[in-house]
Amino acid sequence: MGKTVERKPSSPIQCALREEARAWIFAGAVIAIYLGVKLCLPF
């Protein structure tokens, strides 16, 4: 019954926010891996 509530007209905005959140999470993971390698292998 809650499916009709999820179908809002603000769907494009939610999609954009979801994409932005995914991009931030991906960037954070890359930075974390980079820092981890830098700390483990000091050049």
C-alpha positions in Angstrom: 0.0 0.0 0.0 3.0 2.3 0.5 3.9 2.1 -3.2 1.6 4.9 -4.1 3.3 7.2 -1.5 6.7 6.6 -3.1 5.4 7.7 -6.5 5.8 11.5 -5.9 6.2 14.2 -8.6 9.6 15.1 -7.0 11.0 11.9 -8.4 13.7 13.6 -10.6 15.0 15.5 -7.6 15.2 12.3 -5.5 17.0 10.6 -8.4 19.5 13.5 -8.6 20.1 13.4 -4.9 20.6 9.6 -5.1 23.1 10.0 -7.9 25.0 12.8 -6.0 25.1 10.6 -2.8 26.4 7.7 -4.9 29.1 10.0 -6.3 30.1 11.2 -2.9 30.2 7.7 -1.5 32.4 6.6 -4.4 34.7 9.6 -4.0 35.0 8.9 -0.3 35.9 5.2 -0.9 38.6 6.2 -3.4 40.0 8.8 -1.0 39.9 6.2 1.8 41.7 3.6 -0.3 44.3 6.2 -1.5 45.0 7.4 2.1 45.2 3.7 3.3 47.8 2.9 0.6 49.7 6.1 1.4 49.8 5.2 5.1 50.7 1.6 4.5 53.3 2.3 1.8 55.0 5.6 2.6 56.9 6.7 -0.5 
